[in-house]
């Protein structure tokens, strides 16, 4: 989650000033936020500043070839960010800065439609354990969606180059490119590993999809939030106005595979459903980053409208803020899977024609829980489809054969009965795959040339579970009896096996 993509403020960081002083790229004012009580730290800072300055001058004067100042600057910035050991604090070179601008401001770019992050490595892993690029979420209707990417997939190689040493901005730059060009990736899904070639297209960042789900008891409003950008809040408000015009009895907020985005967007949207209490708090080293966001009295969605929130392992950051706020305030019931667990806040700082993202604070839900690396457990577990290794390999073999694509092209007007009959034939050829999955693949292939619908009543079992919960006569009691995020995380940690006791020497 980030605070305003180009937000200006008066914070400064001495480590950044080191590089700024070396290359005179930009000046940032330095308040006394960290000055008091840190004499020893300041001495170390001055000492290392002098060492770096001396090393810079020595390199410039003595290196065998003429030195490119910009290259030295970017290398120093990249090295400082990597030294933090934080996958969310990264240097943004020219290409990465432009990519960020396209995705957060312009809203479209040439790519494959994946939101990615660096793979989290367990604390006890060996020091040389590689950290690959992990798929956070997949945007509907994009080349990545059509290729069958799933949250949790690891991209181990891009065009034959390992992604282990790449920071996320470098990986993004490699996946991005001119529409119509190809990019080949090596994917690891569970124990299976295979290559996928995708043709890039113009990716327009979708933020909201909505619709009214007709049920026997009346319409249920469906609101899918795919990312928290500057445009998300007004689009959510527009969707709610549409719901009001069509009348609805309950609401499903779908945050599955939502990688997050802007903090302000998430808190503004949470405020539409809450009329009091804490939405989120942030805590950092500086006073500037210590804040509490409270809900205002006005409501866009009345309290008598039951709400279910859908989450999965791709729901992260700002999505977890919204889910956590509604849960801790007893405003919604969570259905799905444990969320991703990204509980930090980044600021984006422009520097000359580049910039950097720096983790400045951690956020806490209303029950005062930071969910970093733990995520938010749902009130009702409703898992997404999990494929065995045999099923994963079978699915890749089916994709390589391209038989579904050929059949769909030859049968564009196929009926549901036609689809199901063809899926039954595929089941014989690929027994490791569930027939329901094959039916869904066939249906989706027939719909590749059209915009995916807002919701899927045919195969979305998690949505079906949400509708069942909403129809429960004791739904208000269910919500009232739910545990807070803090309590659920404590339960989750308590259930973990105890660490082996260390032997005394």
N, C-alpha and C positions, 0 to 999 in steps of 0.2 A: 504494500500500500504506500502511496506517495501523497505528499501534500503539495498541491498546486504545481503543475509541471514547470512553470517558470516564475514561481513565487519569489519575490525579493524580501530579504530580511537582513538584520544587522548582525547576525551571528558570524563568527569567524573561527577558523581552526588553524592553529599554529603550524600544523603539519602541511596544510595547503599553502600557507604563506611562504614556507620554505621554497617550494617550487615556483610560486608566483614571483618571489624576489629574484630567483635565479634567472628567470626568463622574461621578466617584466611583461607578462601577458595580461595581467589584470591586477587591480588592487582591491582588497576587501578590508573594511574597517574591523578592528578587533576590540570588542568590549571587554570588560573585566570579569566576564562570567566565570572564568576559571583561574583568575589571577590570585585570589586570596587563598592562603593556606596551602599553596603548591610551590613553595620556593625551590624544593629539591627537584620537582618535575620541570620547573622552568629552567633550572640550571642545565638539566639533561637536554632540554629542548634546544637551548642556545649552543650547547656543546655539539650536538649532532648537526645542527644547522651549519656550524662552522666547518665541520668535517665534510658535509655534502658540498658546501660551497667550494672548499679547497679541492675536493675530488673533481667537481665540475670544471674548475679552472685548469686543473692539471690535464684533464681529458681534452679540453678545447685546445690547449697549447701543445700537447705532445702526441696526440693520436696520429697514426701514420697518414690518414686521409683527412681532408677537411670535414669538419663536424657539421651535421645538420641539427641546428638548435631545436627545431620543432620535434625531431625524432627523439632527441634526448629528453625534452620536456614530457612527451607522451609516455616514454618508457619510465620516467620517474613517477609520473602520476599513476600509471598502471601498477607499478611495483608497490607504491604506498597502499593502494586499495587492496591488492592481493595480500599484503602483509597483515591486514586486519582479520583475515580468515572468515570474512562475512560474504556469502554469495550475493547479497543484495546491495553491497557497497561496491560500486564499479566505476571505472573511468569510462567516459563516453567519447570516443574519438569522433572525427568529422562524420563518418558514415553512420556510427551508432547514434550520434546526436540528431542527425537528419531523420533516422529511423524513428527515434522517440518523438520527434516533432510531428512526423507523419501519422503515427499511431495515436497520439494524445490530442493533437490540435487539428491537423488536416482531416484525419479519420479514414484515410485510405492509402494503400501502398501496393507495390508488387511483391507477392509472396505466396505462401501456401496455406495460410490460415491457422497457424498453430501459435498458442501461447506457451512459452517454454521457460524453464528455470534450470539451474544447476542441481544435479542430484545431491541430496543430503547424504553425507557419509556418517555412520555411527561413530560416536566418540571413541569407542574401543577398537575401531578398525585399524589396520596396519597403516603406518604413515604414507606408504606408497599406493594405497587403494585409490584407483582412478575415480573421478567424479565426472560422469557423463552428463549430457544434456537430457533433461526429463520433460516430457510433454505435460504441461499443466492442464490445458484445455484445448478443445478443437472448435472452431467457428463453423456453424452450420452452413452447408452449401458451398464451402470452399474446396480447393483441391485436396487439402489435408483430410477434410471430412469425407470426400469421395474415395480417398485412398484407404479409409478405414482406420486412421490413427485413433488412439484411445488415451485418455489421461493415465499417466503412469508408464507409458512406453518410454524406453530409453533410446535416444539417438546416439549411437556409439561412434558413428562416422558420418561425415558429410563429404561427398565426392572423394571417398577413400581416405580422408584425413580424420584421425581420431579427434573426438570432441573433448577428451579429458583435460587438455591444457587450456582450452578456450574459456574465456569469461563469457558471460551470457550475451553481452553486446556483440562480441565477435561471432558467436554462433548465429545470432539474429541477422547480422550482416551477410553471412554466407547463405542463409536460407532465403533472404530477400534477393530480388533481381527483376529483370525486365519480364513483363507478362509474355507468356509463350515460350520461355526458356525452360530447360529441364534441370532438376536437381535430384541427385541420387543419394539416398541415405541408407545406412545400415541400422536396423531397428532390433532392439532386444526386448522381447515381451515374455516375461517369465524366464524359462530356460531356452526358449527358441530365439534364433537370430536369423534375420533375413534382410534382403535389400528391397527398397521401394523407390521407384522413380516417379516423381511428381512434376507436372507441368505447372509452372507459376501462372498466376492470374492476378488481376487487380482485386485487392482485398479491401472491401469497405467494411469498417468495423461496425458490426451490429451491436446495439446495446440493449434493446428491449423488444420483446415479442409479447403479444397479448391476445386474448380472446375469451369468449364465454363458453363454458362447457355445459351443454344441456344435460340435466339429470332428472330423475323422477321427482325429486323434491324441489327442483328449481335450478336456475343457473348458478354455476360456480365460476367465479372470475379466475382466470389463469394469467399470471404475470411472470414472464421469464426475464430475468435481468442477467445479461451475458457479460457485462463489464461495466465498471463505474468510471465513466468519462464525463467531461463537462456537459455533454448533451443528455446524459442518462436521467437526471432529476426531472427536467421538463418533459421528457418522454414518458416517464412513469406517471407524472401528474396528468398528462393527456390520456393515458390508458385508464386511469381511475375515473376520469370524466366520462369516458366511453362506457365503462362498467356501470356507472350511475345511470346513464341514459338507457341502458339495456336491462337494468335491475339485476341484482345478484344477491345470493344468500350467504356466500362464504367466499374465501379467497385462498388460492394456492400461489405462493411466491416461490418460483423455481430458481435456485441459486446453484444448481449443479454445473460443475466445470466452469464456474465463474472465477477467473484468476485474481480478481480484485480491481484495483485502480485508485481513484482519488478518494482520500479520506473524507473530504467535504461532501462529495457526492453521496457516499454511504450514510453519513449522519443526516443529511437533508432528507434522504428517502426514509430513514428510520423515523424521523420526526413526523412523517405523514401518518404513522400508525400509533404514535405515542403522544400523550398529552402532558406527561410529567416524568420526573426521574432522570437518572443518568442514562445516556446512550453509550458513551465510551469515555475513557480517560486515557491520557498518554503520560508517560513518565520517562524523563531523560536526565542527563547531567545538568543541562542548563534550565533556568527558570522558564525560558521561552517555550521549552518543549513540555513543561508540566501543565497540563490543562484538563479540564473536565467539560464535556459537552452535554448539556441538559436539554431535554425535550421541551418544546413550547406548548402552550395550552391548546392551540388550535389543532384540529384533527381533519384529515382528508378521508379517512376510513373510520366509520363509527365503531365504537367498542363492541357493539353487539354483532359484528361480522366476525365469525370464527376464521382463524388463519392457520394454515399449515405451511411450513417452509421446507422445501426439498434441498438437501445437501448431499454431496458425495466427496470422494477423496480429491476431486479437482476444485472444490470450493475453498477459496483462500483469501487471506488478507481482508480487504474491505467487505467481501462477501461474508466472512466470518464475523466481522463487526456487526453487520446488519442482523445475521442469524443470532449472534450472542445477545444483542440488545433486546430483540423481540422475545427470546427465550427467558433471559433473566428477569424481564419485566412481566413475565407470565402472559404475554400477548399472543404467543404462537406456540404451536406444537411442531417439533422437528422430526422429519421422516427421511430415512435414507441411510447414508454411511457416515463414518467418522470423517470430518473435514480435514483439510490438508495440514493446517497448523503453522501459519505464518503470522507471528504476532509482533512484527516490527514495523516502524514507520520510517520512510526514507524522504529526504529532501533532495530535490534536483537543483543543482547549482550550475549556472552557466559560467563558463570561463573561456573568454575569447571566442573562438568558433567551435569549441568543444565544451565539455562539462563533466560532471560526475554526479552519481547518486550516492548518498551517504546515509546510513542508518543513524537516526538522531534520537529515537525514542522507541519504547515498546508500548503497545496499547493494552488496555485491560477492559474486560467486559464489565457490566454494572455490578456483578458479584465480585469484582476485583480479582479476576483471573486472567493471567497472560497465557494464551494457548499456543505459544511458540513450540513447535515440534511435538505437541500433543493433539492439537485440533479440538473440535467440539463433537462429542458423541451425540447421536440422535436419540430422541425419546423412543422412536420405533425404528428398529433396524430393518431396512429393506434394501438388500445389496443389489448393485448392478450385476450384469452378467459377468461371471468369471470363467475364463477359458482355461482348460487343462493344456498341458504342453502338446498333447496329441491333437487337440482341437485347434490350437494356434497354428501348428504346422499344416493341418488340413485346410484351415482358412487361407493360409498363404498360398498353398498349392491351388486352391480354387481361384484365388485372385490372379495368380500367374497364368492360369488356363484361360481366364477372361470369358468363360462360358456364359456366365450370367449377363455380362454386357452384350454378348452376341445374341443371346435369346431375347433380351429386352429390345434390342434394336430391330429384331425380326418380328416382335410381337408388341408394338407400341400401344395397342388397344386391348391388351390382355385384361381379362376380368379377374376377380378375386379367386374364382374357381380355377382359372388357368394358372394363376400364380401358385396356388397351393399344390396343384398337380405337378408343376415343374419342380417345386421345392421337394416334393416326395421322391421324385427321380434323383435329385441331387443327394438326398439322404442315403440312397442306396450306394451312390458312388463315394460319398464322404460320411461314413457311419459315425465318425467321431464328433460330428457337428449336430447340435440339436435341430430338429425340424423347425421349431419356432424361429430360431435364428436364421435359418435358410429362407423361411417365408419373409422375414423382415428384409433380408438382403435383396431378395427379388423385388419386393415392393419398392424399396429405396432406389434400386437401379432404374426402375421404370419412371421414377419421379426425379431423376437427376437433372433434367432440363427445366424443372419448375422450382419455385421457391418452397422449401420445406414448410409444412404447416406449423402453426404455433404450438400445437400439442398433438400427442399421439395416443389415441384411446385404444388402438389395436394391440400394440406391443409394449407400451410403457408400464411395466408392472409397478414401479415406484409411484407413478402418478395414480394408478389404480388403488394402491394402498392408501394414498393420501385422501382420495375421495371416500374410501371406506371409513377412515377415521373421522372425517367430517360428518359422516352420516350416523356416527355413534350417538345414541341418546345421552350418554354421559360425557360428551366431548368437553364441556366447560370444566367438569370435575377432573378429567384427564389433564387438562392444561394446568389447573390449580395444583395438582399433585406432582407436577414435574419437578425434578431437581434443577438447581441452578447449574450454570456452566462450571462454577468452582466445585460444587459437590460431585458432578459427573466426572470431572478430571481427577478429583481425589479418589473416586471409586476406581477409575481406570488405572491410576498409578498403584493403588493398593492391590489390584488384581495381578500386577506384574510379578514374575518370579523374583524372589529375593536374591540380591547379589551374593555371590559366594564369599564367605568370611575369609579375610586375609590371615595367613598364618604368621604368628609372631616368631621373630627370629630369636 
